[in-house]
Amino acid sequence: MTQNHDRPLGFWLKLVDSLIAEQFAFALEEHGVTRLQWQLLNTLAKKPATHNELTHTLGPFLTPTPPDEPDTLDEHLAELIESGWIVSDGSVLSLTEQGSTGWEKLNEVVTNMREASSSGITEEQYTTTVRSLQRMAENLGWDGSSPEGERQ
């Protein structure tokens, strides 16, 4: 394995982010969902939410999408509603029974992928990395109360 300790933080952040995106796209594509659709299902598996709550929670994932994927949160939601995985009761969105079953299967896939990506890293190292990145984001103006990219 080549040692590249001289590379700056930005290099590693962009590289890891792109590799995660590739792995998610590949793993989830086999199951007919996009990464954003997975995030929607995962968020709604915790509790029903309004459109605004989903937009706020998923802010970091609302980035330009690959050419073959829907462009907006609404398009991703519409596909999941059409597939019978999500239902809208007025302004609140929630998983259907079919959506809960699909989420459970996808959650296993994502859990396995996360475990593989953090192989050889202790829980303490992982926690330290996440806390360090959060602190850096805060130092750069992020306060956690708004979607990614909006500074307070």
C-alpha positions, -999 to 999 in steps of 0.1 A, spaced: 0 0 0 14 34 -10 18 60 18 4 94 8 6 113 41 16 144 22 -18 149 7 -40 176 22 -73 171 40 -94 183 11 -80 156 -11 -90 129 13 -124 144 20 -132 146 -18 -118 111 -25 -137 94 4 -169 113 -5 -167 102 -41 -159 66 -32 -188 65 -8 -211 79 -35 -199 53 -60 -204 24 -35 -238 37 -25 -249 41 -61 -237 7 -70 -252 -11 -40 -285 7 -40 -289 6 -78 -291 -32 -76 -322 -26 -54 -338 0 -76 -333 31 -54 -310 61 -54 -289 73 -25 -313 101 -18 -342 77 -19 -323 56 7 -319 87 28 -356 95 25 -365 59 35 -340 59 64 -353 93 77 -389 82 76 -381 48 92 -373 68 123 -405 88 123 -429 104 98 -419 139 86 -431 169 66 -416 179 33 -398 208 51 -384 185 78 -371 162 51 -355 191 32 -338 203 63 -326 168 74 -314 158 40 -297 191 31 -263 176 28 -276 151 2 -294 176 -20 -265 180 -44 -264 177 -81 -274 142 -91 -261 119 -117 -277 124 -151 -298 92 -149 -314 101 -115 -342 124 -106 -331 161 -101 -352 172 -71 -363 159 -37 -399 160 -50 -390 137 -79 -373 112 -56 -403 113 -33 -428 109 -62 -410 77 -73 -412 63 -38 -449 72 -35 -456 58 -69 -438 26 -59 -460 23 -28 -431 28 -3 -441 62 10 -476 76 16 -486 112 22 -513 120 48 -518 157 41 -485 173 49 -469 143 67 -450 116 48 -444 81 62 -434 46 52 -460 21 41 -457 -15 52 -440 -22 18 -417 7 24 -407 -6 59 -399 -40 44 -378 -24 17 -361 -2 42 -352 -32 64 -336 -50 34 -317 -19 23 -306 -11 58 -288 -45 59 -270 -37 26 -260 -2 39 -249 -16 72 -227 -41 55 -212 -14 33 -205 9 62 -188 -20 81 -167 -28 51 -156 9 46 -146 12 83 -128 -21 85 -95 -17 105 -107 15 122 -116 13 159 -148 29 172 -127 55 190 -109 64 158 -142 67 139 -157 89 166 -126 111 167 -127 115 129 -164 125 129 -160 149 158 -130 165 142 -148 170 109 -178 185 128 -155 209 146 -139 219 113 -173 225 98 -183 246 129 -150 266 126 -159 273 90 -193 287 99 -217 258 100 -239 257 131 -260 225 124 -293 243 124 -295 247 86 -290 225 56 -254 219 45 -238 248 27 -258 275 45 -236 294 70 -250 314 99 
